[in-house]
Amino acid sequence: MISKSIRNIGKNDMRLIRRELILITLLLFVVYIAVVLKFLLPWANSYLADKGFLPNATIPHALSYYYPIIVAFFLLYMGGMLAGAVSGFLALSEKDDGTAVAMLVTPVSPRKFNTYRIVITTIISFVIIMFQFYIVGILVLPFWQMVLIAIGGSLFGPIIMLFLAGFADGKLQGMGYGKFLSLGGLFVLLSWFVKEPLQYLFGIFPPYWISKAYWLALDGHSSWLIALVVGIVLQFVMIKLLMRKFEKTLYHY
């Protein structure tokens, strides 16, 4: 009975995706980012060097020096966020049309419903991150490391989804929250320019640790696994807290 209900939820998700143009646009944006970065970064690096813009007297590094932070932001951070935004808007659509509340009287409990959403969002996030890395083809780690880093990055998707579902009252408000959450990437961007140990202050924002693990792995430091585990644990804590918030929201409705 439960598996049948889950299949029905999946069918409803596909119907909502086909109906909501914004969700399709977000998914297409994933491909757009990967293709643009693949061709733009090498071209911009050569162009800026040829024109004498980078490096220069003030900035001693070529654009390629900043590839790690660019890749971490657009592929690890934004990859998880885009998947979370899609799932979050699906959840808000179900909240708007009463589907989420109706789930309370079905064999699928809110917790199982949340678990389904989290698993699906994590899988989609993982696929997006791996897809983008191998399309862009810049600073790609060995496959086994890439899988572990992508797993860590994929957990940001459920965080975004649960935040939107738990705090936004509708899709319009969700779009506003989405813009706000995108600013969280500034923590990742700024952290790269801060030297350790002050850099670890950015660790209050869990996705930082996944980017940190990626940068350490690129440099060949064995401590990348420690940073990855810290990031995964902190994100699991956030997911747990946001699950409780979303369940309370459902019962309130």
Protein Blocks (a to p, Z undefined) as FASTA:
>chain_A
ZZmmmmmmmmmmmmmmmmmmmlmmmmmmmmmmmmmmmmmmmmmmmmmmmnomagcfklmc
dfklmmmmmmmmmmmmmmmmmmmmmmmmmmmmmmmnommmmmmmmmbdfklmmmmmmmmm
mmmmmmmmmmmmmmnopaiacfklmmmmmmmmmmmmmmmmmmmmmmpgbfklmmmmmmmm
mmmmmmmmmmmmpccfklmmmmmpmklmmmmmmmmmmnopaklmmmmmmmmmmmmmmmmm
mmmmmmmmmmmZZ
